[in-house]
Amino acid sequence: MVVATTVATVILYFTNAGPPPLANVLSRSVIGLLTFASFITFMTGLKELLQREGPAVNFALSVSQAAGLLFVGIGLVALANEGGVAFGAPDGSMDPTTDGPLAAANILFHGSIKRLLTALYLFSAGYAVLHNDLIPRWIGWLGVVIGTVNVAFIPAMFFGTDVTRFYSAHGWGNSALTGSLIIWWMLAVSIALLRSRPATR
């Protein structure tokens, strides 16, 4: 579900060339709420499955849970900020991603702050996967690689806010491309878990 809702949200972000209408902002906000609810469910479920390995991974799983919940919290605040701009200008005269008093803060929410929290989550969850026989080890290493890519984009805050640039605080390489990599890792984990389930009659 996370993959489907995230893809739908990204499509809505790029549907309008200028400021989006109120319906667009509210639609992606509703879909975003479903996405974050799915994130919480996934992260909690994965933690419950992996912590059966014992104390060796408990610390890493605690870090992943804390980072994951902070990621969701920051995402919800960003959604609220964007919705607030849209409510303030229902005629579509303002773009919630670039206009309004809190848009500048949202740039860091969607950029460097989420990149840090994503990296923390993937490093710790990847470590737990690598020390567990439930999921293939390559998925753990994939998490570490994607986490490293996220770390590489944390300094993007120093490179302006041009959304058309690949590497900037609000650039498409930071918010859209790198920000979406975690959902493909989650998809890989989900498929691996489904394949590892014993056949039932």
Order of alpha helices (4+ residues) and beta strands (2+ residues): alpha-alpha-alpha-alpha-alpha-alpha-alpha
